[in-house]
Amino acid sequence: MIVIPMAGASRRFAEAGYLEPKYKLPLRGRPLFDWAVGSFAADFAARPFLFVVRDEPGVADFVRARGEALGIADLRIVTLDQPTAGQAETVERGLAGCAVAAETPLTIFNIDTIRPGAQSIALPGFDGWLETFSAPGENWSFIEPKPDEPALVARCTEKHRISDHCCTGLYGFASAALFAEALAVERRAPSSHELFVAPLYNHLIARGCRIGWREVAAEQVILSGVPAEYEALLADFPPALEELETALA
């Protein structure tokens, strides 16, 4: 199952004067929603998609209409009437609201990132996996590979740079049960004021789970999470999106 948590308030866009949430903003005749979800166009017919949204007028209808227009065969929506403590809790509430089976593999992805040709398929032999790219700054989740086994993640951090491996926002768990178990431990011993997804892997690593990672080129990660990033896309359409634009046509 591909889970798209989108219960954030788009606060920075509202403060910049935008009247619509960021996922509704247009780019080349399509809302940003289409571009982000279109990252998984190869999965539209084969995997269920779960969207976790705010219980606000028109939001669920918008998601359903756009998902159907894109061709998602199994589209599920859970609405939340209360704020959550972070992305991980948003996912948790969505899974509960949709009665997702414990053994279901999960791919979690941000609604404000576009990843043309994203691979949602699990990495064989791993209990969880993350996708990374190289970027400057601290405002990311980070992974540190194991020195003696670099295909494995040694630890993850949030907003604390421990390597050049920044997370793209694509997270995989071999099962919903593993996600839930890691979140339960994080709640008992929180690593941050907010329930982020990346730190959950630390609890799985501590119990001996194998967490893998894969690196993608920075130009394959297109960000639209803040007004400046969105406005940059309007001014200069990235070449990496041209193939995705054709696939969505």
N, C-alpha and C positions, 0 to 999 in steps of 0.2 A: 504494500500500500504506500502511495505517495501522499504525505501529509503537508499541507500548506497552511501554516498558522498566519492569520492576517487580522488579528484582533487589536493591533496597535492603534494609537489615536492619530497618527500622521501629524503630530504636534508641530514639528518644525515646518511642515508645509503650510499649516494653518497660520503659524506666526509670520510666515513670509507672504501671506495674503492669498494663498490658494484656497478656493472654495470647495474643492473636491478632494477626497482622500487620494493619496499618491497613486494607488493602483488603478484609478479611473482616468488619470491624466493621459492625454493623447501623445503618441509617437508614431509618425508616418501613417496616420489614419486608423491606428489601433490603440486601445488603452494599454497602459503598461502591464496590466493584468495578463493580456494575451502574450506579451513578450516573455514575461517571467514564467508563466505556466507552459508556454510553447517550448521552453527549454527541454521539456519531456515529451515532445510530440511523438517520439517513437513508442511511447508507452500508452498513448491515448486509448488504444483498442485492447490492451493486454492487462493493465493494472488498474485497480480502483484508486480514485483520487478523493481525498477528504480535505475539505476546506473548513477551517475553524474561524468564524467571523463574529463580529460584534452584532448584537441584536438591535440594529438600527434600521429605520425605514429604507426599503429598497436594496439593502446590501445583499441579502440572500438571493433575491430575484436577479440582481445584476450578475452575481457569481454563477447562478444556474444558466442564465441566458448566454453568457460568454463561454462557459464550459461546454455547453451543448453546441454552440457555434464552432468551437474549436474541434469538436468531434470526440470528446471524452465519453467513452461508452458507459463507464460505471462512476457516476459523479455523486458524491455525498457531501452534505453540508450540515454542520452543527453550529448553532448560534449560541453565543454566551451573553447573558444579561448582566454580568458583573466583571469588573477588571480582574486580570490574573496577576500573579506575582512574577511573570516572565514567560518567555517563549516555551520553556519546558512545561510549565503548568498549562499553558494554552493547548499544547499538544495533548497532554494528559486528559484534559476535559473533553477535547474532541474525540479521543479514543473511547472514553467512557460513554459519551453521548451517542456514539455510533455502534456501541457494543462490539468493538473489534476483538477478535479472538486473540488469546495470549500468544499463540504461536505465529502470528502474522508478522512477516518481515516488514520493517519500516524504513522509508526514505523520507527525511524531513528537509524542507527547503524554504528559503526566505522568499517572500512575495516581492521584495524590492531588489532582487538580483536576477540578472539574465545570464544563463549559461547555455549557449547554443550547443546542442548535441550532448547534454548532460547524461551521464550514465547512472541509472538508478539501480542497476543490477548489483547484487551483493558481491563483495570480494570473497572468492572461495576460501574456506578455511579460517575465516575471521568471525568474531562475535560482534564486531562493530567496525565502522570505517568512517573516515572523514576525507573530504577533498580540500586541497590547499593550493595556494598560489603565492607568489612573492609580491609584497607591497610594503611601502614604508609606513611608519607610524605605529601607534599603540592601540588604535581603536578597532581591534580585531580579537578573535579567538586565535590561539596559537597552539601548535603541537611541537613536541620535542621528540625526535626519533630515538629509539633505543641505540646506544652506541655499539653494542655487540650484535644487534639484530635490527638494522635500520629500516626494514620493512614494517616494523612494529612501532606503535606510539608508546613512548615512555610516560608522558604526562601531557595534560592540556592546561592551558591557562586562559583567563578572560581578561582582556585589556591589560595584559602584562607580557611584554615581548620577551620570549625565551628563545626565539629562533627566527628565521626568515620565512617560516612556513605558516602563512595566515590562512585561516579557514574561509572557504568560499560561502559557507552557509548551507552546504549540503552534508547531511549527517545520516549515517545508516546504522541500523540496529538489526541483528539477526532475528529478533523477535520483539513484539510489544512487551512481553514479560520482562525481558532484560532492561528495556527502557524504564519500565515501571519500578523495577527493583533498584536501579541506580538512582532514580529520582527520590525514592523513599529514603535512601541513605543520605543524599544531598540535603534533604529537608532536616534530617537529624543533626547534620553537621554542615551547615551552609558555608560555601566558599565565597559567597557574595551576597549583596543586598537583594539580588534578583536571581530568579531561577533560570539560568542559561542552560543551553543544551550541551555545549562542549565539555564543561567540567564534569558532567555525568560519567564520561568515559573513565575518569580517574578512579571512580569506585569500582568499575568493572575490571580495570587493570589491577587494582589492589587485590582482587579475588582470583586473579590468574587468567582472566579473559584475554583473548588476542584481539587487539584493536589495530587495524591497518589504516593506511592512508595512501592517497595518490595525488600527485602534483599535476596541475594543468597550467598552461601558459597564461600569463596575466591578461593578455589581450582577449582571452576567452571568458573573462569575468567582467561583466558590464554592470556597473552599480547605478542604482537610481533611488537610493534611500534618503537622500537629502536634496533640497532644492538645487544646489550647485551642481550635483551629479546629473539630475534630470535636465537642467538647462544646458549642460555640456552635450548631452545626447541630442538635444534639439539643434544645437549649433553645428555639431559635427557627428553625423551618423557613423557609427563604427563599422568598418568592413566586416567584422565578425558577425554582424547581424544581417548581412545581405543574404546569406544562405538560409538563415532562419526565416527571413521575410518571404523568401520563395516557398519554403516548406509550409508556411501558414496561409499562403495565397489560395 
